[in-house]
C-alpha cells in the first residue's frame, strides 16, 4: 500500500454525476464532465468523488471508470487544483473485482477509494463477512480505503458501528461515508476512532451541523453538484463558530437537499444542465 501526499482533510466533498451522450452506445460525455469538474473545483470544494452512487458507478464499464478518473485528475491538475482530493468508487460484488478497481484507480490518479459492501446476497452476509471483505481489500489496495455505509444501495446491508470501529484500526482504512444518515452512529464512530487516522463523513448536508457537532469531519454531498458554495458556506460558518448563522442556513440547505432527493439522479443532472449553462446537450439522464 502506498502513502499519498493529499491528506483527507475536513470539508466538503462532491460525488459528481456522470454524463452520457445521446448516441447509440450512451458514451461518456467527457466534455460536460470536464466543465462540471472545473466549475466545482472553482467553488473551493475540498475533494471530488467519481464513480459513487450519484455517479452511477453500476452503469460504468471498468474502462469508463479509468477514463473518468484520469480525466478528472488531469482537469484538476491542468487548472492548478493540485490539492483537490480525488476519491474513486471501487465497490464490487467480490474482493477480487474491488481490488482490481482499486489498482485501476491508483494508476489513473486517484487518491483514495470508497467501497460499498457487496449486496447481491445481502441477507446472507454477516458482520464478520463484511469485515473480512474490507480487510482483504485494504490489505491489497494501493490506495487508502473509505468504508461506504449505504443500506439503500446495498440491499439493506448496513456496515455496523462495531464493524466500522474495528476496521478503523487497519492502517489502510482511513474513513467512512455514512449514507445511513445516522447521526448517533456518527457520534459513536467519531468517539471510538482515532481522529488523527480516521475520518467520519456524513452522506449529505441536510444535517451537516449535527454531524459536525458530534465529531464528523465534513460531508460527501450530492447537493454539491448544484450548490457547492452553499454547502461550503454552511461548513465555514460552523468552523468559524458562527452558530446562529449556521443554524439558519442549515434549514435552507436541508430544504434544498430534500427537494433534490425527491428528484434523484435525473434531477441532479437537470439542475446542472439548466442552472449552470453547460453546453446544450440532450445527454441521457438515466
VEXNU-520832 format. One record per atom (N, C-alpha, C, O): x, y, z. Coordinates in steps of 0.2 Angstrom, whole numbers, plus 2048, in hexadecimal, padded with zeros to 3 digits. Layout:
N
XYZ;...
! end
This chain:
286
8047FA800;800800800;804806800;80A806803;80280B7FC;8078117FC;8038177FF;7FD818800;80881B802;805821805;804827800;8078267FA;80082C801;7FF8317FC;7FF838800;7FD838805;80283C7FC;8038437FF;7FD847800;7FD84C804;7F78457FD;7F18497FE;7ED846804;7EA841804;7ED84A80A;7EA847810;7E384880F;7E084D80D;7DF844812;7D8844813;7D6849818;7D684881E;7D484F815;7D385581A;7CC85681C;7C7853819;7CB85A821;7C485C823;7C186081D;7C486381A;7BA85F81C;7B7863816;7B2860813;7AE85B815;7B186380D;7AB861808;7AE85D802;7B28607FF;7AB857801;7AD8537FB;7A78527F7;7A18517F9;7A88527F0;7A28527EC;7A284B7E8;7A784A7E4;79D8477E8;79D8417E4;79A8437DD;7948437DD;79E8447D9;79C8477D2;7978427CE;79883C7CE;7938457CB;78E8417C6;79383F7C0;7988427BE;79183A7BD;7948377B6;78F8397B1;7898387B1;79283C7AB;78E83E7A6;78F83A7A0;79483879E;78983979C;78A834796;787838790;78383C791;78A83678A;788839784;781835782;78082F783;77D83877D;77783577B;779830775;774830770;77F82D774;78082976F;77E822770;77B820776;77F81E76B;77C81776C;77F813772;77C80F775;786815773;789811778;78981477F;78C812784;78581A780;78581E786;78C81F788;78E81E78E;790822784;797823786;79882978B;79482D78C;79E82978E;79F82E793;79F835790;7A283678B;79C83A793;79D841791;7A2844795;7A184779A;7A8843792;7AE845796;7AF84D796;7B285079A;7AC850791;7AD857790;7A985B796;7AB85F799;7A3858797;79E85B79C;7A18597A3;7A185D7A8;7A48537A3;7A78517AA;7AD8557AC;7AE8587B1;7B18577A7;7B785C7A8;7B58637AA;7B78657AF;7AF8657A7;7AD86C7A9;7AA86C7B0;7AB8707B4;7A78667B1;7A38657B8;7A98657BE;7A88687C3;7AE8617BC;7B38607C1;7B78677C3;7B88697C8;7B886B7BD;7BB8717BE;7B78767C2;7B987A7C6;7B08767C0;7AC87B7C4;7AC8797CB;7AC87E7CF;7AB8737CD;7AB8717D4;7B28727D7;7B28757DD;7B78717D4;7BE8737D7;7BE87A7D8;7C187C7DE;7BC87E7D4;7BC8867D5;7B88887DB;7BA88D7DD;7B38847DC;7AF8867E2;7B38857E9;7B18887EE;7B88817E9;7BD8817EF;7BC87A7F3;7BE87A7F8;7B98757F0;7B786F7F3;7BE86C7F5;7C386D7F2;7BE8687FA;7C48647FD;7C685E7F9;7CB85C7F8;7C185B7F6;7C28557F2;7BC8537EE;7B68557EE;7BD84E7E9;7B884C7E4;7B88447E4;7BE8417E5;7B38427E4;7B283A7E3;7AF8397DD;7AA83B7DB;7B28347D9;7B08327D3;7AE82A7D4;7B08277D8;7A98287D0;7A68217D0;7A381F7D7;7A481A7DA;79F8247DA;79B8237E0;7948217DE;7938207D8;7908217E2;7898207E1;7868257DC;7838247D7;78782C7DE;7858317D9;7888317D2;7858337CE;78E82E7D2;79282D7CC;7908277C8;7938257C3;78B8237CA;78881D7C7;78D8187C5;78E8157C0;7928177CA;7978127C9;79580B7C7;7998087C3;78F8097C9;78D8027C6;78B8027BF;78B7FD7BC;78B8087BC;78A8087B4;7908097B0;7908097AA;7968097B4;79C80A7B0;7A08047AF;7A07FF7B4;7A48047AA;7A87FE7A8;7AF8007AC;7B08067AE;7B37FB7AD;7BA7FC7B0;7BE8017AC;7C18067AF;7BD8017A6;7C18067A1;7BE80D7A2;7C28127A2;7B880D7A3;7B58147A4;7B78177AA;7B881D7AB;7B78137AF;7B98157B6;7C08187B6;7C281D7B9;7C58147B2;7CC8177B2;7CC81D7AE;7CF8227B0;7C881E7A9;7C88247A5;7C582A7A9;7C882F7A8;7C08297AD;7BD82E7B1;7C28307B6;7C38367B8;7C582C7B9;7CA82D7BF;7D08317BC;7D28367BE;7D382F7B6;7D98327B3;7D78397B1;7DB83E7B1;7D183A7AE;7CF8407AB;7CE8457B1;7D084B7B0;7CB8437B6;7CA8477BC;7D084A7BF;7D18507C0;7D58457C0;7DC8477C3;7DF84C7BE;7E28517C0;7DF84B7B8;7E284F7B3;7DF8567B3;7E385B7B2;7D98567B3;7D585D7B3;7D78617B9;7D98677B8;7D785E7BF;7D98617C5;7E08647C4;7E28697C6;7E585F7C2;7EC8617C2;7ED8677BD;7F186B7BE;7EA8667B7;7EC86B7B2;7E98727B4;7EC8777B1;7E58727B8;7E28797BA;7E487B7C1;7E18807C4;7E98787C4;7EC87A7CA;7E98787D0;7EA87A7D6;7E48737D0;7E18707D6;7E486A7D8;7E18647D9;7EB86A7D9;7EF8647DB;7ED8627E2;7EE85C7E3;7EA8667E6;7E98647ED;7E28617EE;7E085E7F3;7DE8617E9;7D785E7E9;7D88577E9;7DA8547E5;7D58547EE;7D584D7EF;7D18497EB;7CB84B7E9;7D38437E8;7CF83F7E3;7CE8387E6;7D28347E7;7C78377E8;7C58317EB;7C282D7E5;7BE8307E1;7C38277E5;7C08227DF;7BC81D7E2;7BE8197E6;7B681C7E0;7B28167E2;7B48107DF;7B680F7D9;7B580B7E3;7B88057E1;7B47FF7E4;7B77F97E5;7AE8007E6;7AA7FA7E8;7A87F57E3;7A87F67DD;7A87EF7E5;7A77E97E1;7A47E37E5;7A37E37EB;7A27DE7E1;79E7D87E4;7A37D37E6;7A27CE7E9;7AA7D47E5;7AF7D07E7;7B57D47E9;7B67D97E7;7B97D17EE;7BF7D47F0;7C47D57EA;7C77DA7E9;7C47D07E6;7C97D07E0;7C77D67DB;7CC7D97D9;7C17D77DA;7BF7DC7D5;7C07E37D9;7C37E87D5;7BF7E47DF;7C07EA7E3;7C77EC7E3;7C97F17E2;7CC7E77E4;7D37E87E4;7D57EA7DD;7DA7EE7DC;7D37E77D8;7D47E97D1;7D27F07D0;7D67F47CD;7CC7F27D2;7CA7F97D1;7CF7FE7D5;7D08037D3;7D17FB7DB;7D58007DF;7DC8017DB;7DF8067DB;7DF7FC7D8;7E57FC7D4;7E48017CE;7E88057CD;7DE8007CB;7DD8047C5;7DC80C7C8;7DF8107C4;7D980D7CD;7D88147D0;7DF8177D1;7E081D7D0;7E48137D4;7EA8157D6;7EE8177D0;7F181D7CF;7EE8137CB;7F18147C4;7EE81B7C1;7F281E7BD;7E881C7C2;7E58217BE;7E58287C2;7E282D7C0;7E88287C8;7E982E7CC;7E582F7D2;7E58357D4;7E182A7D4;7DD82B7DA;7E182B7E0;7E78297E0;7DF82E7E5;7E282F7EC;7DF82A7F1;7E38277F5;7D98297F1;7D68247F5;7D18207F2;7CE8227EC;7CF81A7F4;7C98177F1;7C38177F7;7C58177FD;7BD8167F5;7B78167F9;7B480F7F7;7B280E7F1;7B280B7FC;7B08047FA;7A98037FE;7A9803804;7A48017F9;79E7FF7FC;79E7F87FD;7A17F47F9;79B7F5802;79B7EE803;7977EA7FE;7937ED7FB;7997E47FD;7957E07F7;78E7DF7FA;78D7DE800;7897DF7F5;7827DF7F7;77E7DA7F4;7787D97F6;7817D67EF;77C7D17EB;77A7CC7F0;7747CA7F0;77E7CA7F5;77B7C57FA;77B7C8801;77D7C5806;7787CE801;7797D2807;7767CE80D;7787CF813;7707CB80C;76D7C7812;7717C2815;7707C081A;7767C0811;77B7BA814;7817BD816;7857B9819;7837C3816;7897C6817;7897C881F;7857CC821;78E7C5822;78E7C782A;7937CD82B;7977CF826;7937D0831;7987D5832;79F7D2831;7A37D682F;7A07CC833;7A77C9833;7A97C982B;7AF7CB82A;7A47C8827;7A67C7820;7A77CE81D;7AC7CF819;7A47D381F;7A57DA81D;7AC7DC81F;7AF7DF81B;7AD7DB825;7B47DD828;7BA7D9824;7BF7DC823;7B87D3822;7BD7CF81E;7BE7D2817;7C47D3815;7B97D4814;7B97D780E;7BD7DE80E;7C17DF80A;7BC7E2813;7BF7E8813;7C77E7815;7CB7EB812;7C87E3819;7CF7E181B;7D37DF815;7D97E1814;7D07DA811;7D47D780C;7D57DD807;7DB7DD804;7D07E1805;7D17E7800;7D77EB803;7DB7ED7FF;7D67ED809;7DB7F280C;7E27EF80C;7E77F380B;7E37E980D;7E97E580D;7ED7E6807;7F37E6806;7E97E6801;7EB7E57FA;7EB7EC7F6;7EE7EC7F1;7E77F17F9;7E67F77F5;7EC7FB7F5;7EF7FC7FA;7EE7FE7EF;7F38037EF;7F180A7F2;7F580E7F3;7EB80B7F3;7E88117F5;7E48107FC;7E280B7FD;7E4815800;7E1815806;7D9814805;7D7816800;7D681080A;7CF80E809;7CA81280D;7CB813813;7C481480A;7BF81780E;7B981280E;7B880F809;7B6810814;7B080C814;7AA810812;7AA816813;7A680D80E;7A081080C;79A80D80F;79880780C;796810814;79080D817;78A810814;789815816;78780C80F;78180F80C;77C80980B;77C806805;778808810;774802810;76F80280A;76D7FD807;76D808808;768808802;76B8067FC;7678037F7;7728067FB;7758047F5;7787FD7F5;77B7FB7F1;7777FA7FB;77B7F47FC;7767EF7FF;7787EB804;7707EF7FD;76B7EA7FF;7697EA806;7677E5809;76A7F0809;7687F0810;76E7EF815;76D7EF81B;7737ED812;7797EB816;77D7F1818;77F7F6814;77D7F281F;7807F8822;7877F6825;7877F0829;78C7F9824;7927F8828;7917FB82F;791801830;7917F6834;7907F883B;7957FD83E;79B7FD83B;793800843;798804847;79E800849;7A4802849;79C7FA84C;7A17F684F;7A67F484A;7AC7F484B;7A47F2844;7A87F083E;7AD7F683C;7B37F583B;7AA7FC83B;7AD802839;7B380383E;7B980583C;7B1803845;7B780484A;7BC7FF84A;7C280184B;7BB7F9848;7C07F4848;7C47F5841;7CA7F4842;7C17F683C;7C47F7836;7C97FD836;7CE7FE832;7C680283A;7CA80983A;7D180883D;7D680C83C;7D3802840;7D9800842;7DE7FE83D;7E47FE83E;7DB7FC837;7E07FA832;7E380082F;7E080682E;7EA80082E;7EE80682C;7EC808825;7EE80E823;7E8804821;7E780781A;7DF808819;7DD809814;7DC80881F;7D480B81F;7D4811823;7D5811829;7D281681F;7D381D822;7CD821823;7CD827826;7C781E822;7C1822823;7BB81E821;7BB81981E;7B5821822;7AF81F820;7AA82481E;7AA82A821;7A6823818;7A1827816;79A824819;79981E817;79782781D;791825820;78B82781C;78882C81E;789824817;782825814;77D821817;777821814;77E81F81D;77981C821;775822825;770821828;779828824;77682E827;77482D82F;770831831;778829832;777828839;77C82C83D;78282A83E;779832840;77E837843;78083484A;78683584C;77C83084D;77E82D853;784828852;789827856;78382484C;78982084B;78F823849;79582184A;78E829846;79482D844;79882F84B;79E82F84B;794831850;796833856;79A82D859;7A082E85C;798827859;79B82285C;7A2820858;7A781F85B;7A1820851;7A781F84D;7AD82484E;7B282384F;7AB82B84F;7AF830850;7B382F857;7B9831857;7AF82D85B;7B182D862;7B6827863;7BB827867;7B5821860;7B881B861;7BE81A85C;7C181485B;7BF81F857;7C581E852;7CA824853;7C8829857;7CF823851;7D5828851;7D482D84C;7D582C846;7D283484E;7D1839849;7D783A845;7D783E840;7DD838847;7E383A844;7E483583E;7E8837839;7E182F83E;7E282A839;7DB828835;7DB825830;7D582B838;7CF828835;7CA82E835;7C983283A;7C682F82F;7C283482E;7BB83182E;7B982D829;7B6834832;7AF833831;7AC83882C;7AD83E82E;7A9836827;7A683B822;79E83A821;79C834820;79A83F822;79383E821;79283D819;79683F815;78C83A818;78A838811;78683E80E;78383D808;785843811;78184980F;78284F813;78584E818;780855811;78085B814;77A85D818;77A86281B;775859817;76E85C81A;76E85B822;76A85E825;774858825;77585882C;77C85982D;77F857832;77F85D829;78685E82A;789861831;78D85E833;785866833;78886883A;78786383F;78A863844;78285F83F;78185A844;786855843;789853848;78885383D;78E84E83C;79485183F;79884E842;79685883D;79C85B83F;79C85B847;7A185B84A;79685D84A;79685E851;797857855;79A85885B;796851852;79884B855;79F848853;7A0843855;7A284C84F;7A984984E;7AB848846;7B0846845;7A6848842;7A784783B;7AC84D838;7AC85283B;7AF84B833;7B4850830;7B285382A;7B5858827;7AB852828;7A9855822;7A385181F;7A084C822;7A3851818;79D84E815;79F84C80E;7A385080A;79D84780B;79D846804;796846801;792842802;79584C7FE;78E84E7FD;78C84F7F6;78F8537F2;78684C7F3;78484C7ED;7828547EB;7828567E5;7808577F0;77E85E7EF;7838627EC;7828677E9;78A8607EE;78F8647EB;7908647E4;7938687E1;78C8607E0;78C8607D9;7888677D6;78A8697D1;7848697DA;78086F7D9;7818757DD;78187B7DB;7838747E3;7848797E8;78A8787EC;78A8787F2;7908787E9;7968777ED;79887C7F2;79A87B7F7;7978827EF;7988887F4;7948897FA;79688B7FF;78D8877F9;7898877FE;78B882804;78B88380A;78D87C801;78F877806;79687980A;796878810;79A87C806;7A087E809;79F88480E;7A2884813;79A88880C;79988E811;79688B817;79888E81D;792886817;78F88381D;795880821;795881827;79987D81E;79F87A821;7A387F825;7A687E82A;7A5884821;7A988A823;7A688D829;7AA88F82E;79F88E829;79C89282F;79D88E835;79F89083A;79C887835;79D88383A;7A488383D;7A6884843;7A9882838;7B088283A;7B288983D;7B7888842;7AF88E83B;7B189583E;7AE897844;7AE89C847;7A9892847;7A589384D;79F89884C;79D89A851;79D899846;79789D845;791899845;78E897840;78F89784B;78A89184C;78389384A;780890847;78289A84C;77B89C84A;77A89C843;77589A840;77F89F83F;77E89F838;77E898835;77B897830;782894838;78388D835;77C88A836;77A886831;77988A83C;77288783D;76D88A838;769886835;76D890836;768893832;76989082B;76588F827;770890829;77188E822;770886821;76E88481C;771883827;77087B827;76887A824;767875821;76487E826;75D87D824;75C87D81D;75887981A;75F88281A;75F883813;76287D80F;75F87B80A;76887B811;76B87680E;76786F80F;76786C80A;76486E815;760868816;75A868811;75986380E;75786E810;75286E80B;75486D804;750869800;75A870802;75C86E7FC;75E8677FA;75D8647F5;7618647FF;76485D7FE;75E8597FE;75E8547FB;75885A802;752856802;74F8567FB;74D8517F9;74F85C7F8;74C85D7F2;7508597ED;74D8567E8;7578597ED;75B8567E9;75A84E7E9;75A84A7E4;75984C7F0;7588457F1;7528427ED;75283C7EA;74D8467ED;7478447EA;7488437E2;74583F7DF;74C8477DF;74D8477D8;7528427D6;7528407D0;7578407DA;75B83B7D9;76183D7D4;7628437D3;7648387D1;76A8397CC;76883E7C6;76B8427C5;76283C7C3;7608407BE;75F8487C0;76084C7BC;75C8497C6;75C84F7C9;7628537C9;7638597C8;76784F7CC;76E8527CC;7718557C6;77385A7C5;7708507C1;7728527BA;76F8577B7;77185C7B3;7688577B8;76485D7B5;7668637B8;7668697B5;7678637BF;7698697C2;77086C7C0;7718727BE;7758687BF;77B8697BC;77A86C7B5;77D8727B3;7768697B1;77586B7AA;7728727AA;7738767A5;76C8737AE;7688797AD;76B87F7B0;76B8857AE;76E87E7B6;7708847BA;7788867B9;77988C7BB;77C8827B6;7838847B6;7858847AE;78B8847AD;7818847AA;7828867A3;7878827A0;78C88479C;78787B7A1;78C87779E;789877796;783878795;78D874792;78B87478B;78487078A;78386C78E;780873785;779870785;779869782;77786877C;77B864786;77B85D783;77585A786;77385B78C;772856782;76C852785;76F84B787;76E846784;77384C78C;77784678F;772841792;76C843795;77383B793;76F836796;76F83779D;7748377A0;7698387A0;7688397A7;7678337AB;7678337B1;76882D7A8;7678277AC;76E8237AC;76E81E7AF;
! end
